[in-house]
Amino acid sequence: MSLLALALVLLSAVMHATWNLFAKRTNGGATFVWLYDLLSVIIYAPIMLILFITLHLTFTPVAILFILGSACFHLCYFILLQRGYRIGDMSLVYPLARGTGPMLTTIIALSFFGEHLPWYSILGVALIVVGIFIISGGTRLFRVKEVHTAVWYGLVIGVLIACYTLWDKQGVSTYHIFPIMLYYYTIIVRLVLLTPYALRHRKLILQDWRAHRGEVVGVAILSPLSYYLVLIALTFTQVSYIAPAREIGVLFGTLMGTHLLSEGEGERRLLAAAMIVLGVVALAI
């Protein structure tokens, strides 16, 4: 894994954990997702216009297919993420989802895409997965009934992460769809799909905007930008490296959850986060 790819992924991880903190603070729903998608489309429109003019970007049937598929995966992901945060702690849902995603992504990439990892990188993946399991509460996850629903949300969200990562990887690397174009129009499709719901819940949209304006703007900027960086890295790096390396964000997410949101169990979770850091180092060798 090159230093450039690692730098892109690490910067993305910080941004990703930060916008998840904003999302958790709001405890919002689909109207919150619609709001920040609308702002994202507006904020990044000038950049997309410049790219279309300078790079002569064009739509192809394959590009449209990948945009539609990615939009469906991401829409389910964002809706379930908000619901998961309503039920469970960020320091539970976030690491569980982020751990399940790369584990599945790496297994599928190795099994079906012909990618290969040296033994120390496989050890790195194992350290990341075990570290995330410990951060999430270890075997307590299976003993305490109160956290079962949040755990299920985390697992399903992780599956969706694996789905959109593998789908988008094929789009940007195999079919050479421009990364920023792919995700920008994914946001537009999500916005269109959510608009009928948003129109029926206009009061909730106004409430979300008045109460959480700062968080809406923060997610609108950081969520697309963090994923743009990942898509750029995927154009020249194996997905089996990128997916686990993204999980350094678990360290930042754990710190935010235990300290900024006062969710507790900081020492144990930070110790497990150190295992994740070691795993990322092994991947980056």
C-alpha positions as CSV (number, residue, x, y, z in Angstrom):
1,M,0.0,0.0,0.0
2,S,1.6,3.3,-1.1
3,L,2.1,6.2,1.3
4,L,-0.2,8.4,-0.8
5,A,-3.1,5.9,-0.5
6,L,-2.5,5.5,3.2
7,A,-2.5,9.3,3.6
8,L,-5.8,9.6,1.7
9,V,-7.3,6.9,3.8
10,L,-6.2,8.3,7.1
11,L,-7.4,11.8,6.3
12,S,-10.7,10.2,5.2
13,A,-11.0,8.3,8.5
14,V,-10.7,11.5,10.6
15,M,-13.4,13.2,8.5
16,H,-15.6,10.1,8.6
17,A,-15.5,9.8,12.4
18,T,-16.2,13.5,12.7
19,W,-19.3,13.5,10.6
20,N,-20.5,10.4,12.4
21,L,-20.2,12.4,15.7
22,F,-22.4,15.1,14.2
23,A,-24.9,12.5,13.1
24,K,-25.0,10.9,16.5
25,R,-25.6,14.2,18.2
26,T,-28.7,14.9,16.2
27,N,-30.3,11.4,16.6
28,G,-32.1,12.4,13.4
29,G,-33.8,10.3,10.8
30,A,-34.5,10.3,7.0
31,T,-35.3,14.0,7.0
32,F,-31.8,14.7,8.4
33,V,-30.3,12.6,5.7
34,W,-32.3,14.5,3.1
35,L,-31.2,17.8,4.5
36,Y,-27.4,17.1,4.3
37,D,-27.7,15.4,0.9
38,L,-29.4,18.6,-0.4
39,L,-26.6,20.8,1.0
40,S,-23.9,18.4,-0.4
41,V,-25.4,18.7,-3.9
42,I,-25.4,22.5,-3.6
43,I,-21.9,22.8,-2.0
44,Y,-20.1,20.5,-4.5
45,A,-22.0,21.7,-7.6
46,P,-19.3,24.3,-8.6
47,I,-16.6,21.6,-8.4
48,M,-18.5,19.2,-10.5
49,L,-19.2,21.8,-13.1
50,I,-15.5,22.7,-13.4
51,L,-14.6,19.0,-13.7
52,F,-17.2,18.4,-16.4
53,I,-15.9,21.3,-18.4
54,T,-12.1,20.6,-18.0
55,L,-12.1,16.8,-18.1
56,H,-15.0,16.4,-20.6
57,L,-16.8,13.9,-18.4
58,T,-19.6,12.0,-20.0
59,F,-22.2,9.5,-18.9
60,T,-22.2,6.0,-20.2
61,P,-24.8,3.2,-19.5
62,V,-22.3,1.5,-17.3
63,A,-21.7,4.7,-15.3
64,I,-25.5,5.2,-14.8
65,L,-25.8,1.6,-13.6
66,F,-23.1,2.0,-11.0
67,I,-24.5,5.4,-9.9
68,L,-28.0,3.8,-9.4
69,G,-26.6,0.8,-7.6
70,S,-24.3,2.8,-5.3
71,A,-27.2,5.2,-4.5
72,C,-29.3,2.3,-3.3
73,F,-26.6,0.8,-1.1
74,H,-25.7,4.2,0.4
75,L,-29.3,5.2,1.0
76,C,-29.9,2.1,3.0
77,Y,-26.6,2.6,4.8
78,F,-27.4,6.2,5.9
79,I,-30.9,5.5,7.0
80,L,-29.9,2.5,9.1
81,L,-27.0,4.4,10.5
82,Q,-29.3,7.1,11.8
83,R,-31.6,4.5,13.3
84,G,-28.7,2.7,14.9
85,Y,-27.5,5.8,16.5
86,R,-30.9,6.4,18.0
87,I,-30.7,3.1,19.8
88,G,-27.0,2.5,20.6
89,D,-23.9,4.4,21.6
90,M,-21.6,5.7,18.9
91,S,-18.7,3.8,20.5
92,L,-20.8,0.6,20.0
93,V,-22.5,1.0,16.6
94,Y,-19.6,2.7,14.9
95,P,-16.8,0.3,15.6
96,L,-19.1,-2.8,15.0
97,A,-20.2,-1.5,11.7
98,R,-16.8,-0.4,10.6
99,G,-15.3,-3.7,11.6
100,T,-17.9,-5.9,9.9
101,G,-17.5,-4.0,6.6
102,P,-13.8,-4.4,6.0
103,M,-13.8,-8.0,7.2
104,L,-16.4,-9.0,4.6
105,T,-14.9,-6.7,1.9
106,T,-11.4,-8.3,2.4
107,I,-12.8,-11.8,2.3
108,I,-14.8,-11.2,-0.9
109,A,-11.9,-9.3,-2.5
110,L,-9.5,-12.2,-1.9
111,S,-12.0,-14.9,-2.9
112,F,-13.6,-13.4,-6.0
113,F,-11.4,-10.5,-7.3
114,G,-8.1,-12.4,-7.3
115,E,-6.4,-10.0,-4.9
116,H,-3.6,-11.2,-2.8
117,L,-2.2,-10.2,0.6
118,P,1.2,-11.2,2.2
119,W,1.0,-13.0,5.6
120,Y,1.8,-9.9,7.6
121,S,-1.1,-8.0,6.0
122,I,-3.4,-10.9,6.8
123,L,-2.2,-10.6,10.4
124,G,-3.0,-6.9,10.2
125,V,-6.6,-7.6,9.1
126,A,-6.9,-10.1,12.0
127,L,-5.6,-7.5,14.5
128,I,-8.1,-4.9,13.2
129,V,-11.1,-7.3,13.4
130,V,-10.2,-8.5,16.9
131,G,-9.5,-5.0,18.1
132,I,-12.9,-3.9,16.9
133,F,-14.6,-6.8,18.6
134,I,-13.0,-5.8,21.9
135,I,-13.9,-2.2,21.4
136,S,-17.5,-3.2,20.9
137,G,-17.7,-5.0,24.2
138,G,-16.3,-8.4,23.5
139,T,-18.6,-11.3,24.5
140,R,-20.8,-8.9,26.4
141,L,-22.4,-8.2,23.1
142,F,-24.0,-11.6,23.1
143,R,-25.0,-11.7,26.8
144,V,-26.6,-8.3,27.4
145,K,-30.1,-8.1,25.9
146,E,-30.2,-4.3,25.9
147,V,-27.5,-4.0,23.3
148,H,-28.7,-6.7,20.9
149,T,-30.7,-4.4,18.7
150,A,-27.9,-1.9,18.4
151,V,-25.5,-4.8,17.6
152,W,-27.8,-6.0,14.8
153,Y,-27.9,-2.6,13.3
154,G,-24.1,-2.4,13.5
155,L,-23.8,-5.8,11.7
156,V,-26.3,-4.9,8.9
157,I,-24.6,-1.5,8.4
158,G,-21.3,-3.3,8.1
159,V,-22.8,-5.6,5.4
160,L,-23.9,-2.5,3.5
161,I,-20.4,-0.9,3.9
162,A,-18.9,-4.1,2.3
163,C,-21.5,-3.9,-0.5
164,Y,-21.0,-0.3,-1.5
165,T,-17.2,-0.6,-1.2
166,L,-17.0,-3.5,-3.5
167,W,-19.5,-2.1,-5.9
168,D,-17.8,1.3,-6.1
169,K,-14.4,-0.3,-6.4
170,Q,-15.5,-2.0,-9.6
171,G,-16.9,1.2,-10.9
172,V,-13.8,3.3,-10.4
173,S,-11.0,0.8,-11.1
174,T,-12.5,-1.7,-13.6
175,Y,-14.8,0.6,-15.6
176,H,-12.8,3.8,-14.9
177,I,-15.7,5.9,-13.8
178,F,-14.4,9.2,-12.4
179,P,-14.6,8.9,-8.6
180,I,-16.1,12.3,-7.8
181,M,-18.6,12.0,-10.6
182,L,-19.7,8.6,-9.3
183,Y,-20.4,9.7,-5.8
184,Y,-21.8,13.1,-6.6
185,Y,-24.5,11.7,-8.7
186,T,-25.1,9.0,-6.2
187,I,-26.0,11.8,-3.7
188,I,-28.4,13.3,-6.3
189,V,-30.1,10.0,-6.8
190,R,-30.4,9.5,-3.0
191,L,-31.9,13.0,-2.8
192,V,-34.5,12.3,-5.5
193,L,-35.5,9.0,-3.8
194,L,-35.9,10.7,-0.4
195,T,-37.8,13.8,-1.7
196,P,-41.3,12.3,-1.6
197,Y,-40.7,11.3,2.1
198,A,-39.3,14.8,2.8
199,L,-42.2,16.6,1.3
200,R,-44.6,14.7,3.6
201,H,-42.5,15.6,6.6
202,R,-41.7,19.3,6.0
203,K,-42.1,20.2,9.6
204,L,-39.5,17.7,10.7
205,I,-37.1,19.1,8.1
206,L,-37.6,22.6,9.6
207,Q,-37.1,21.3,13.1
208,D,-33.9,19.5,12.1
209,W,-32.5,22.6,10.4
210,R,-33.3,24.9,13.3
211,A,-32.0,22.6,16.0
212,H,-29.0,21.1,14.2
213,R,-27.9,23.5,11.5
214,G,-24.2,23.2,12.3
215,E,-24.3,19.4,12.2
216,V,-26.2,19.4,8.9
217,V,-23.6,21.6,7.3
218,G,-20.7,19.5,8.8
219,V,-22.1,16.2,7.5
220,A,-22.9,17.8,4.1
221,I,-19.2,18.8,3.7
222,L,-17.3,16.0,5.4
223,S,-19.4,12.9,4.4
224,P,-18.9,13.3,0.6
225,L,-15.3,14.6,1.0
226,S,-14.2,11.6,3.1
227,Y,-15.6,9.2,0.6
228,Y,-14.1,11.1,-2.4
229,L,-10.7,10.5,-0.9
230,V,-11.4,6.7,-0.5
231,L,-12.6,6.4,-4.1
232,I,-9.5,8.2,-5.4
233,A,-7.3,5.7,-3.4
234,L,-9.3,2.8,-4.8
235,T,-8.4,3.8,-8.3
236,F,-4.8,2.6,-7.8
237,T,-4.9,0.4,-4.6
238,Q,-6.4,-3.0,-3.9
239,V,-9.7,-2.9,-2.1
240,S,-8.4,-5.5,0.4
241,Y,-5.9,-2.9,1.6
242,I,-8.2,0.1,1.5
243,A,-11.1,-1.4,3.3
244,P,-9.3,-2.5,6.5
245,A,-7.0,0.6,6.5
246,R,-10.1,2.9,6.7
247,E,-10.8,1.4,10.1
248,I,-8.3,3.6,11.7
249,G,-11.3,5.9,12.0
250,V,-12.5,3.5,14.7
251,L,-9.7,5.0,16.9
252,F,-11.0,8.5,16.4
253,G,-14.7,7.4,16.6
254,T,-13.9,5.7,19.9
255,L,-12.2,8.7,21.4
256,M,-15.1,10.9,20.3
257,G,-17.7,8.5,21.7
258,T,-16.0,7.9,25.1
259,H,-14.8,11.5,25.7
260,L,-17.0,13.9,23.8
261,L,-20.2,11.9,24.3
262,S,-19.2,10.5,27.7
263,E,-20.1,6.9,26.8
264,G,-17.6,5.3,29.1
265,E,-15.2,2.3,29.0
266,G,-12.5,4.5,27.5
267,E,-9.4,2.6,28.7
268,R,-10.5,-0.8,27.4
269,R,-11.7,0.6,24.1
270,L,-8.6,2.7,23.6
271,L,-6.4,-0.4,24.3
272,A,-8.3,-2.3,21.7
273,A,-7.9,0.7,19.3
274,A,-4.2,0.3,19.6
275,M,-4.5,-3.2,18.1
276,I,-6.3,-1.6,15.2
277,V,-3.5,0.9,14.7
278,L,-1.0,-2.0,14.7
279,G,-3.1,-3.8,12.1
280,V,-3.1,-0.7,9.9
281,V,0.7,-0.5,10.2
282,A,1.0,-4.1,9.0
283,L,-1.3,-3.4,6.1
284,A,0.8,-0.3,5.1
285,I,4.2,-2.2,5.0
